[in-house]
Amino acid sequence: MSSNDLRAHDSLRSRLAAVSCVAPIVDSIRKMRAEGLADNEIAGLFRHAADELATMTKDGNVDPAA
Protein backbone atom coordinates (compact mmCIF):
# COMPACT_ATOMS: atom_id res chain seq x y z
CA MET A 1 0.00 0.00 0.00
CA SER A 2 1.20 3.48 -0.76
CA SER A 3 1.42 6.09 1.97
CA ASN A 4 -1.68 7.79 0.55
CA ASP A 5 -3.59 4.51 0.72
CA LEU A 6 -2.46 3.97 4.29
CA ARG A 7 -3.55 7.48 5.29
CA ALA A 8 -6.96 6.97 3.68
CA HIS A 9 -7.33 3.60 5.39
CA ASP A 10 -6.36 5.07 8.78
CA SER A 11 -8.77 7.96 8.23
CA LEU A 12 -11.63 5.58 7.45
CA ARG A 13 -10.79 3.46 10.48
CA SER A 14 -10.77 6.58 12.69
CA ARG A 15 -14.14 7.76 11.36
CA LEU A 16 -15.73 4.35 11.90
CA ALA A 17 -14.36 4.13 15.42
CA ALA A 18 -15.61 7.63 16.19
CA VAL A 19 -19.21 6.67 15.40
CA SER A 20 -18.98 3.35 17.27
CA CYS A 21 -19.25 1.17 14.17
CA VAL A 22 -16.35 -1.04 15.18
CA ALA A 23 -17.57 -2.07 18.64
CA PRO A 24 -20.54 -4.18 17.44
CA ILE A 25 -18.34 -5.91 14.87
CA VAL A 26 -15.70 -6.74 17.47
CA ASP A 27 -18.43 -8.00 19.80
CA SER A 28 -19.78 -10.20 17.02
CA ILE A 29 -16.30 -11.63 16.35
CA ARG A 30 -15.81 -12.38 20.06
CA LYS A 31 -19.15 -14.22 20.16
CA MET A 32 -18.26 -16.25 17.06
CA ARG A 33 -14.89 -17.18 18.60
CA ALA A 34 -16.65 -18.19 21.81
CA GLU A 35 -18.87 -20.48 19.71
CA GLY A 36 -15.72 -22.14 18.37
CA LEU A 37 -15.36 -20.58 14.92
CA ALA A 38 -11.82 -20.17 13.64
CA ASP A 39 -10.62 -16.78 12.41
CA ASN A 40 -10.57 -17.95 8.80
CA GLU A 41 -14.22 -19.06 9.12
CA ILE A 42 -15.18 -15.70 10.60
CA ALA A 43 -13.34 -13.88 7.81
CA GLY A 44 -15.22 -16.01 5.27
CA LEU A 45 -18.54 -15.05 6.84
CA PHE A 46 -17.66 -11.36 6.68
CA ARG A 47 -16.58 -11.71 3.03
CA HIS A 48 -19.87 -13.44 2.24
CA ALA A 49 -21.80 -10.66 4.01
CA ALA A 50 -19.87 -8.02 2.05
CA ASP A 51 -20.73 -9.82 -1.20
CA GLU A 52 -24.40 -9.85 -0.20
CA LEU A 53 -24.32 -6.13 0.57
CA ALA A 54 -22.67 -5.42 -2.76
CA THR A 55 -25.69 -6.88 -4.56
CA MET A 56 -28.25 -4.88 -2.56
CA THR A 57 -29.82 -1.57 -3.38
CA LYS A 58 -29.97 1.22 -0.81
CA ASP A 59 -33.48 0.13 0.25
CA GLY A 60 -32.24 -3.38 1.11
CA ASN A 61 -33.60 -5.19 -1.91
CA VAL A 62 -31.48 -7.37 -4.17
CA ASP A 63 -30.29 -5.53 -7.26
CA PRO A 64 -31.41 -7.63 -10.24
CA ALA A 65 -28.56 -6.21 -12.37
CA ALA A 66 -25.90 -7.49 -9.97
N, C-alpha and C positions, 0 to 999 in steps of 0.2 A: 504494500500500500504506500502511496505517496504521502508526503507530509500533509498535503491538502486533504486527502482522503481521511487521514487519521484525525485531523482537526474537525472535519465534518462529522465523522463517526462519534468523536468525543462530545461534540456539541449536541448531537441527537441524543446520546446517552444522558447527558446532563438535563436536557429538556424533559425527557421521559421520567427521569428520577424526580424532577421538580414537581411533576403533577401526579406523583405516586402511581405511575403505570407499572413500575418494575416490581413493587412489593407483591401484588397479587400473582404475578408470574413466578416469582421466587417461592412464594407459599405453595403454589401448585406443584412446582418441581419438588419441593420438600415432601409433599404428600405422596407424589408418585414414587419417590425414592423409598419412603416409609412402606409403601405397598410392595416394594421389591423390584421395581423397574430399574434397569440399568440405564446409565446416562445415554448410551447410543439409542436405546428404545425411546427415551424421553425426547431426544433430539429428532428422531423419526416422526414422533407424534406432532411436534411443533412444525416440522417441515410439511407434514400432511395438512395441518390446520392452515398454514400459510398458503398452500396450494388451493385449498378450499376458498379462502378469502379472496384470492386472486381471481376466481371465477364468479364472484358475487358482485352485484350492483350495489350502489350506495344504500338502497332500501332493503338489502338483505336477501334479495331474490337471486337465483342463479342466472348468470348472463348467458343467453342461448348462443351468442357468438363466440364464447370462450371455449 
